Amino acid sequence: MKILLLGSGGREHAFAWKMSQSPICEALYIAPGNAGTAAHGTNVDLSPNDFEAVGNWVEAQQIDMIVVGPEEPLVRGIYDYFQQDRFSHVAVIGPSQAAAQLEGSKAFAKAFMGEFHIPTAAYREFTADQLEDGLAYLATQPTPIVLKADGLAAGKGVLICQSVAEAQAELKEMLGGKFGSASSRVVIEEFLDGIEFSVFVATDGKGYVTLPVAKDYKRIGEGDTGLNTGGMGSISPVSFVDEALMQKVDERIIQPTIKGIQERQLTYKGFIFIGLIRVKGEPYVIEYNCRMGDPETEVVFPRLANDLVALLNAIDKDQVGAFEVKEDERAAAAVIVVSGGYPQAYKKGKKITGVEQTEGSLIFHAGTRMDGDDLLTNGGRVIAITSYGETFQDALAISNQNAEIIQFEGKNYRRDIGFDL
């Protein structure tokens, strides 16, 4: 089978690493990929959002399956584009444009959860012409208050405000274009006080299986302080997610989500990331993503003891309900090494050294590129270092050790991943 993987981050490197191990995978191409994905397949200079260019290349190379890593092409409708007759033989792993609205629009997702009685925080939504109503509503709300840009904002569109005045100022900025068109509509949510975790479901829209559970750490600073990022690290399994909690997640959240997809006749062949929070022992949905999470994929796939391509095939052929997921008993911890200044302004093109000297970890590239023989930074999140251990603390110690060995100007990482467990 010839497979094209779309994307260029740490998630895609983990996909490429895992898929390249499959005997079913005859050839793997990654577009555009990064310096790390090149070790597992062939990088191709294509933008995942240029559907026509991707389509022409897929046709010329006689690709059998497209696996879509990031959310943007899914929300833009890449699945639908490949439903043309000329691509009838090409399997696409990812939801349709309509189904991808579960991530593409926070308001859509909240309405979906309401319709199918899926537990989530109470909310209201406002647009720019409702600014005064929004400001008045905020004045009646207890703090902290959560503001979410409705559209895609690269993981940075969620703000937790500690005072009404701060929330009102942020609402003005967001509706005024702080996150571009993503915040032309803002969802205001009640703040849920609890502990978060991430559940990943592979589905063909009817059957589903649940992958290893993970927990990620979004804030830039240790002790979960500072600005939100795309993710500074992750661990799997998660100590407080026991069988009883997972049964509640399955019955109250996953099953109604799949039922909702069916009742709304949404086409969904791919992964659903469900961001959850446990409040007084009960699970609530914070958000849906229409793809695998990053940096959780960098611990979930290392703990998945199955052939990933076999799972993707089961999704495509509507057989995922019969697939049996096997988990590696070991714990995994990922530490993300980021550029100085991230998640705000940062410089690219810094020379990276020490990767070859690391031992005992999987090194997943995120924002990297090659310049001749030099490995350079090419993004905010640069490298994910994943290690196994008997406990996540053992795994974390190895990842942190290797994070010290890897060097580039301005390097930053959190040493306390899993601190709250």
C-alpha positions as CSV (number, residue, x, y, z in Angstrom):
1,M,0.0,0.0,0.0
2,K,1.3,3.5,-1.0
3,I,0.4,6.1,1.7
4,L,0.6,9.9,1.7
5,L,0.7,11.5,5.2
6,L,-0.2,15.2,5.3
7,G,1.5,17.5,7.9
8,S,4.8,18.6,9.3
9,G,4.7,18.4,13.1
10,G,5.6,16.1,15.9
11,R,2.3,14.3,15.5
12,E,3.1,13.5,11.9
13,H,6.6,12.3,12.7
14,A,5.0,9.9,15.2
15,F,2.5,8.8,12.5
16,A,5.4,8.2,10.0
17,W,7.5,6.3,12.6
18,K,4.6,4.0,13.5
19,M,3.2,3.5,9.9
20,S,6.7,2.7,8.5
21,Q,6.9,-0.3,10.8
22,S,3.9,-1.9,9.1
23,P,4.4,-4.7,6.5
24,I,1.3,-3.3,4.7
25,C,3.1,0.0,4.1
26,E,4.9,-0.4,0.8
27,A,5.8,3.3,0.3
28,L,5.3,6.2,2.6
29,Y,5.3,9.9,1.5
30,I,5.0,12.9,3.9
31,A,3.9,16.3,2.7
32,P,5.6,18.5,3.6
33,G,7.2,16.6,6.5
34,N,10.2,17.7,8.4
35,A,13.8,16.7,9.0
36,G,12.8,13.8,11.1
37,T,10.0,12.3,8.9
38,A,12.5,11.9,6.1
39,A,14.0,8.9,8.0
40,H,10.7,6.9,7.6
41,G,9.6,7.9,4.1
42,T,10.0,10.5,1.4
43,N,9.2,14.1,2.1
44,V,7.2,15.8,-0.7
45,D,7.1,19.6,-1.1
46,L,3.3,20.0,-1.1
47,S,1.0,22.2,1.0
48,P,-1.7,20.1,2.7
49,N,-4.1,23.0,2.0
50,D,-3.5,23.0,-1.8
51,F,-6.0,20.3,-2.6
52,E,-5.5,20.5,-6.3
53,A,-1.7,20.1,-6.1
54,V,-2.2,17.2,-3.6
55,G,-4.8,15.6,-5.9
56,N,-2.6,15.8,-9.0
57,W,0.3,14.3,-7.1
58,V,-1.8,11.5,-5.6
59,E,-3.0,10.6,-9.1
60,A,0.4,10.6,-10.6
61,Q,1.9,8.5,-7.8
62,Q,-1.0,6.1,-7.7
63,I,-1.5,6.6,-3.9
64,D,-3.8,4.2,-2.1
65,M,-4.4,6.1,1.1
66,I,-4.2,9.7,2.4
67,V,-3.8,10.2,6.2
68,V,-4.6,13.8,7.2
69,G,-2.6,14.9,10.3
70,P,-3.5,18.5,11.0
71,E,-7.0,20.0,11.4
72,E,-6.9,22.8,8.9
73,P,-7.2,20.7,5.7
74,L,-10.0,18.7,7.3
75,V,-12.0,21.8,8.3
76,R,-11.4,23.1,4.7
77,G,-12.9,20.0,3.3
78,I,-10.0,17.8,2.0
79,Y,-12.1,14.6,2.6
80,D,-14.9,16.0,0.4
81,Y,-12.4,17.0,-2.4
82,F,-11.2,13.4,-2.7
83,Q,-14.7,12.0,-3.2
84,Q,-14.4,12.9,-6.9
85,D,-14.7,9.9,-9.2
86,R,-11.0,10.1,-10.3
87,F,-10.0,9.4,-6.7
88,S,-12.5,6.5,-6.1
89,H,-9.7,4.1,-5.2
90,V,-8.1,6.5,-2.7
91,A,-8.9,6.0,1.0
92,V,-8.9,9.2,3.1
93,I,-8.5,9.0,6.8
94,G,-10.2,12.0,8.3
95,P,-13.8,13.3,8.7
96,S,-15.8,15.2,6.1
97,Q,-15.9,19.0,6.2
98,A,-19.3,18.9,7.9
99,A,-18.1,16.5,10.6
100,A,-14.8,18.4,11.1
101,Q,-17.0,21.3,12.4
102,L,-16.7,19.5,15.7
103,E,-13.3,21.2,15.9
104,G,-13.8,23.9,13.3
105,S,-16.5,25.7,15.3
106,K,-16.7,25.7,19.1
107,A,-20.4,26.9,18.8
108,F,-21.2,23.9,16.5
109,A,-19.6,21.5,19.0
110,K,-21.4,23.0,22.0
111,A,-24.8,22.8,20.2
112,F,-23.9,19.1,19.2
113,M,-23.2,18.3,22.8
114,G,-26.4,19.9,23.9
115,E,-28.5,18.0,21.4
116,F,-27.0,14.6,22.4
117,H,-26.9,15.3,26.2
118,I,-23.1,15.1,26.4
119,P,-21.8,16.7,29.7
120,T,-20.0,20.0,29.1
121,A,-19.7,23.4,30.6
122,A,-22.7,25.9,30.4
123,Y,-22.1,28.5,27.7
124,R,-23.3,31.4,25.6
125,E,-22.0,32.7,22.2
126,F,-21.6,36.3,21.0
127,T,-20.6,38.0,17.7
128,A,-19.3,41.5,17.2
129,D,-22.8,43.0,16.8
130,Q,-23.7,41.5,20.1
131,L,-20.7,43.0,22.0
132,E,-22.8,45.0,24.4
133,D,-24.9,42.0,25.3
134,G,-21.7,40.0,25.8
135,L,-20.2,42.6,28.1
136,A,-23.4,42.7,30.1
137,Y,-23.5,38.9,30.3
138,L,-19.9,38.8,31.6
139,A,-20.8,41.2,34.4
140,T,-23.2,38.5,35.7
141,Q,-20.8,35.6,35.6
142,P,-18.7,34.1,38.5
143,T,-14.9,34.1,37.9
144,P,-12.7,32.7,36.5
145,I,-14.4,33.0,33.1
146,V,-13.4,31.1,29.9
147,L,-13.4,32.8,26.5
148,K,-13.0,30.6,23.4
149,A,-12.5,31.8,19.8
150,D,-15.1,29.9,17.7
151,G,-12.8,29.0,14.9
152,L,-9.3,27.5,14.6
153,A,-6.6,29.5,16.4
154,A,-3.7,27.1,16.5
155,G,-4.4,26.1,20.1
156,K,-4.1,29.7,21.3
157,G,-7.8,30.8,21.1
158,V,-8.8,29.8,24.7
159,L,-8.4,32.4,27.5
160,I,-9.1,31.9,31.2
161,C,-9.8,35.3,32.7
162,Q,-9.5,35.9,36.5
163,S,-11.8,39.0,36.7
164,V,-14.8,40.4,34.9
165,A,-12.9,43.4,33.8
166,E,-10.2,41.2,32.2
167,A,-12.9,39.1,30.5
168,Q,-14.6,42.2,29.1
169,A,-11.4,43.7,27.8
170,E,-10.5,40.3,26.1
171,L,-14.0,39.9,24.6
172,K,-13.6,43.4,23.0
173,E,-10.2,42.4,21.6
174,M,-11.3,39.0,20.4
175,L,-14.5,40.3,18.7
176,G,-12.3,43.1,17.3
177,G,-10.1,40.5,15.5
178,K,-7.4,39.4,18.0
179,F,-7.5,35.9,16.4
180,G,-8.6,37.1,13.0
181,S,-11.7,35.5,11.6
182,A,-11.4,32.7,14.2
183,S,-12.7,35.0,16.9
184,S,-15.5,36.7,14.9
185,R,-17.7,34.6,17.2
186,V,-16.7,34.0,20.8
187,V,-18.0,31.3,23.1
188,I,-18.2,32.3,26.8
189,E,-18.1,29.2,29.1
190,E,-18.4,28.5,32.8
191,F,-15.0,27.6,34.3
192,L,-14.8,23.9,35.3
193,D,-12.4,23.2,38.2
194,G,-10.9,19.8,37.8
195,I,-8.1,17.8,36.2
196,E,-7.8,17.3,32.4
197,F,-7.1,14.2,30.3
198,S,-7.3,13.2,26.6
199,V,-9.2,10.3,25.1
200,F,-8.7,9.3,21.5
201,V,-11.2,7.3,19.5
202,A,-10.7,5.7,16.1
203,T,-14.0,5.5,14.2
204,D,-15.6,4.7,10.9
205,G,-18.7,6.6,11.9
206,K,-20.4,3.5,13.2
207,G,-18.0,1.3,15.2
208,Y,-15.1,2.7,17.3
209,V,-12.2,1.7,19.4
210,T,-10.5,3.7,22.2
211,L,-6.7,4.2,22.1
212,P,-4.3,4.6,25.1
213,V,-5.4,7.6,27.3
214,A,-3.0,10.5,27.7
215,K,-2.6,13.9,29.4
216,D,-1.0,16.9,28.0
217,Y,0.4,20.1,29.4
218,K,-0.5,23.3,27.6
219,R,1.1,26.1,29.6
220,I,4.5,27.4,28.8
221,G,5.7,27.7,32.4
222,E,6.3,25.1,35.1
223,G,3.5,24.5,37.5
224,D,1.1,25.2,34.6
225,T,1.8,29.0,34.5
226,G,2.0,31.5,31.7
227,L,0.6,31.4,28.2
228,N,-1.2,28.5,26.5
229,T,0.9,26.7,23.9
230,G,0.2,23.9,21.4
231,G,1.5,21.6,24.1
232,M,4.7,21.3,26.2
233,G,4.6,17.6,26.9
234,S,2.4,14.6,27.6
235,I,2.2,11.3,29.5
236,S,0.4,8.0,29.1
237,P,-1.2,6.2,30.9
238,V,-2.9,8.6,33.3
239,S,-3.0,7.4,37.0
240,F,-6.4,8.8,37.9
241,V,-8.2,7.5,34.8
242,D,-9.4,4.1,36.1
243,E,-11.8,1.6,34.7
244,A,-14.8,3.2,36.5
245,L,-14.0,6.7,35.0
246,M,-13.5,5.2,31.5
247,Q,-16.8,3.5,31.7
248,K,-18.5,6.8,32.4
249,V,-16.5,8.4,29.5
250,D,-17.6,5.6,27.2
251,E,-21.3,5.6,28.2
252,R,-21.9,9.3,28.6
253,I,-19.5,10.8,26.0
254,I,-18.1,8.4,23.4
255,Q,-21.3,6.5,22.7
256,P,-23.5,9.6,22.4
257,T,-20.9,11.3,20.2
258,I,-20.9,8.3,17.7
259,K,-24.8,8.3,17.9
260,G,-24.8,12.0,17.1
261,I,-22.5,11.5,14.1
262,Q,-24.9,8.8,12.8
263,E,-28.1,10.8,13.5
264,R,-26.7,13.9,11.8
265,Q,-25.5,11.6,8.9
266,L,-22.0,13.0,9.2
267,T,-19.2,11.1,7.4
268,Y,-16.5,10.3,9.8
269,K,-13.6,8.0,9.1
270,G,-10.7,8.9,11.3
271,F,-9.8,10.0,14.8
272,I,-11.7,12.0,17.4
273,F,-9.7,13.6,20.2
274,I,-11.9,14.3,23.2
275,G,-10.5,16.8,25.6
276,L,-12.0,15.9,29.0
277,I,-11.9,17.3,32.6
278,R,-12.8,15.3,35.7
279,V,-14.8,17.4,38.1
280,K,-15.7,15.7,41.4
281,G,-15.2,12.3,39.8
282,E,-17.4,13.1,36.8
283,P,-16.2,13.6,33.2
284,Y,-17.1,16.6,31.1
285,V,-16.1,17.5,27.6
286,I,-13.9,20.6,27.2
287,E,-13.5,20.3,23.4
288,Y,-13.4,18.0,20.4
289,N,-10.6,17.8,17.9
290,C,-11.2,16.1,14.5
291,R,-7.7,14.4,14.5
292,M,-5.0,13.1,16.8
293,G,-3.7,15.5,19.3
294,D,-0.2,16.9,19.5
295,P,1.9,16.2,21.7
296,E,-0.3,13.3,22.9
297,T,0.2,11.3,19.7
298,E,3.9,11.1,20.6
299,V,3.0,9.0,23.7
300,V,-0.2,7.3,22.4
301,F,1.4,5.7,19.3
302,P,4.5,4.5,21.2
303,R,2.0,2.7,23.6
304,L,-0.1,1.3,20.8
305,A,1.0,-2.3,20.3
306,N,-0.9,-2.8,17.1
307,D,0.0,-2.3,13.4
308,L,-1.2,1.3,12.8
309,V,-1.8,0.8,9.1
310,A,-4.0,-2.2,9.9
311,L,-6.1,0.1,12.1
312,L,-6.3,2.7,9.3
313,N,-7.5,0.0,7.0
314,A,-10.1,-1.1,9.4
315,I,-11.4,2.5,9.6
316,D,-11.5,2.7,5.8
317,K,-13.3,-0.6,5.4
318,D,-15.9,0.0,8.2
319,Q,-14.4,-2.8,10.3
320,V,-13.0,-0.7,13.2
321,G,-15.6,-2.0,15.7
322,A,-14.0,-5.5,15.4
323,F,-10.4,-4.2,15.8
324,E,-8.8,-5.1,19.2
325,V,-6.5,-2.4,20.5
326,K,-3.4,-3.7,22.4
327,E,-1.5,-1.5,24.8
328,D,2.2,-1.5,25.7
329,E,2.3,-2.0,29.5
330,R,5.1,0.6,29.9
331,A,4.5,4.2,30.6
332,A,5.6,6.9,28.1
333,A,6.5,10.6,28.7
334,A,7.1,13.2,26.0
335,V,8.9,16.5,26.7
336,I,8.7,19.2,24.0
337,V,11.8,21.4,23.4
338,V,10.7,24.8,22.1
339,S,12.2,27.9,20.6
340,G,13.0,30.9,22.9
341,G,10.0,33.3,23.0
342,Y,7.4,30.7,22.0
343,P,4.3,30.9,22.1
344,Q,4.9,34.5,21.2
345,A,7.5,35.8,18.7
346,Y,10.5,33.5,18.2
347,K,13.3,33.2,15.6
348,K,13.8,30.2,13.2
349,G,17.0,28.9,11.7
350,K,18.9,28.1,14.9
351,K,21.4,25.3,14.6
352,I,20.4,22.2,16.6
353,T,23.1,19.9,18.0
354,G,23.2,16.8,20.3
355,V,20.3,14.8,18.7
356,E,22.7,12.0,17.7
357,Q,24.1,11.9,21.2
358,T,20.7,11.2,22.9
359,E,20.1,7.6,24.2
360,G,17.0,5.7,25.2
361,S,14.4,8.0,23.7
362,L,12.4,8.3,20.6
363,I,13.2,11.7,19.0
364,F,10.2,13.1,17.1
365,H,10.9,16.3,15.1
366,A,8.3,19.0,15.1
367,G,9.6,22.3,13.8
368,T,12.9,21.3,12.1
369,R,14.5,21.4,8.6
370,M,17.8,20.5,7.1
371,D,20.1,23.1,5.5
372,G,22.9,21.0,3.9
373,D,24.2,18.9,6.8
374,D,22.9,21.3,9.4
375,L,19.7,20.6,11.4
376,L,17.9,23.9,12.0
377,T,14.9,25.0,14.1
378,N,11.8,25.8,11.9
379,G,9.0,26.3,14.3
380,G,7.9,27.1,17.9
381,R,7.8,23.5,19.0
382,V,11.0,22.0,17.8
383,I,11.5,18.4,19.0
384,A,9.4,16.0,21.1
385,I,11.5,13.6,23.2
386,T,9.5,10.4,24.2
387,S,10.8,7.8,26.6
388,Y,9.4,4.6,28.1
389,G,9.6,3.6,31.7
390,E,8.0,1.5,34.4
391,T,6.3,4.7,35.6
392,F,5.9,8.0,33.8
393,Q,8.4,9.5,36.3
394,D,11.0,7.0,35.1
395,A,10.2,7.8,31.5
396,L,10.3,11.6,32.2
397,A,13.7,11.3,33.8
398,I,15.1,9.9,30.6
399,S,13.4,12.5,28.4
400,N,14.6,15.3,30.6
401,Q,18.2,13.9,30.5
402,N,18.1,14.0,26.7
403,A,16.5,17.4,26.6
404,E,19.7,18.6,28.3
405,I,21.8,17.0,25.6
406,I,20.0,18.6,22.7
407,Q,21.1,22.2,22.2
408,F,20.1,25.3,20.2
409,E,20.1,29.0,21.0
410,G,17.1,30.0,23.1
411,K,16.1,26.4,23.9
412,N,13.3,26.0,26.5
413,Y,11.4,23.1,28.0
414,R,9.4,22.1,31.0
415,R,11.0,19.8,33.5
416,D,7.8,19.1,35.4
417,I,5.5,17.3,33.0
418,G,3.1,15.2,35.1
419,F,3.8,17.4,38.2
420,D,0.1,17.3,39.2
421,L,-0.1,13.5,39.3
